[in-house]
Amino acid sequence: METQYLPPNVYASDCPTRRVLDFIGDKWTVLIIGLLEDGPKRFSELQRSIGGISQKMLTQTLRTMERNGLVSRKMYPEIPPRVEYTLTPLCQTLCPAIIAIRDWSEEHIDEVTAAQIRYDARES
């Protein structure tokens, strides 16, 4: 019996594209992509640059990004070992969308905050 191919549809509950959306919409993923846009970075550079991210969360996010083909990890045979992370060509196709969302967030934060204040005042 042949299975029928169904094209990706993010609105279908069983579509794997939902996992992709969930992952690329994660705040840590977005911030890491933003930092790696400028070129390769070491783990410690990323950690210092992203306020509030734990070592465990950074490690976990980088591993997931590598698994999903968004980041490549290069280990240099030095003492102490040096590891750099860089965006893959696949991830570079995602960068314009991430930049647009980041820029929109910074440009409209005052309006979003004002809307939150109005809503909270109405609800209390």
C-alpha positions in Angstrom: 0.0 0.0 0.0 1.4 3.4 -1.1 1.3 6.3 1.3 0.2 9.6 -0.2 2.5 12.6 0.0 1.0 15.6 1.6 2.7 18.9 1.1 3.8 20.8 4.3 1.0 22.7 6.0 1.8 24.4 9.3 -1.9 24.5 10.2 -2.1 20.7 10.2 -1.5 19.4 13.8 0.7 16.5 12.6 2.9 18.5 10.2 6.6 18.5 11.1 6.9 22.2 10.1 5.3 23.0 13.4 8.4 21.8 15.2 10.5 24.0 12.9 8.4 27.0 13.7 8.6 26.3 17.4 12.3 26.0 17.2 13.1 29.1 15.1 10.6 31.1 17.1 12.6 30.4 20.3 14.1 33.6 21.8 17.5 32.0 22.3 17.7 30.8 18.7 16.8 34.2 17.4 19.4 35.9 19.5 22.1 33.4 18.6 21.4 33.8 14.9 21.6 37.6 15.3 25.1 37.3 16.9 26.4 34.8 14.4 25.3 37.0 11.4 28.5 38.9 11.9 30.7 35.8 11.6 31.9 32.9 13.7 31.8 33.2 17.5 33.2 31.1 20.3 30.9 29.7 23.0 32.2 32.2 25.6 31.6 35.2 23.2 28.0 34.1 22.7 27.4 33.6 26.4 28.8 37.0 27.3 26.7 38.7 24.6 23.3 37.2 25.5 22.2 38.5 28.9 20.3 35.9 30.9 21.2 32.7 29.0 22.7 29.9 31.1 25.6 27.7 30.0 23.2 24.8 29.9 20.6 26.6 27.7 23.2 27.9 25.3 24.7 24.4 24.9 21.3 22.9 24.4 20.2 25.6 21.9 23.5 25.3 19.9 23.2 21.5 19.7 19.6 21.8 18.5 20.6 24.4 15.9 23.4 22.1 14.7 21.0 19.2 14.5 18.6 21.2 12.5 21.3 22.4 10.1 21.3 26.0 11.1 24.8 26.1 12.8 28.0 24.4 12.1 30.5 23.7 14.9 34.2 23.7 14.2 36.7 22.4 16.7 40.4 23.4 16.4 43.1 21.0 17.6 44.6 23.5 20.0 45.4 23.4 23.7 43.0 24.5 25.2 40.6 23.3 22.5 38.9 26.1 20.6 35.4 25.7 19.2 33.7 28.2 16.9 30.1 28.3 15.7 29.0 29.7 12.4 25.7 30.0 10.5 25.2 27.5 7.7 24.0 28.5 4.2 20.5 27.2 5.2 20.4 29.5 8.2 21.6 32.4 6.1 18.3 32.1 4.1 16.5 32.6 7.4 18.4 35.7 8.5 16.3 38.3 6.6 13.2 37.1 8.4 14.9 37.1 11.8 16.3 40.6 11.2 12.9 41.8 10.2 11.3 40.4 13.4 14.1 41.8 15.6 13.9 45.2 14.0 10.1 45.3 14.2 10.4 44.4 17.9 12.8 47.2 18.6 10.8 49.7 16.5 7.4 48.9 18.1 8.3 48.1 21.7 6.7 51.4 23.0 3.4 50.7 21.2 3.3 47.1 22.5 4.1 48.3 26.0 1.3 50.9 25.8 -1.1 48.3 24.6 -0.2 46.0 27.5 -0.7 48.8 30.0 -4.2 49.6 28.5 -5.2 46.0 28.5 -4.0 45.4 32.1 -5.8 48.5 33.3 -9.0 47.3 31.6 -8.7 43.8 33.1 -8.2 45.0 36.7 
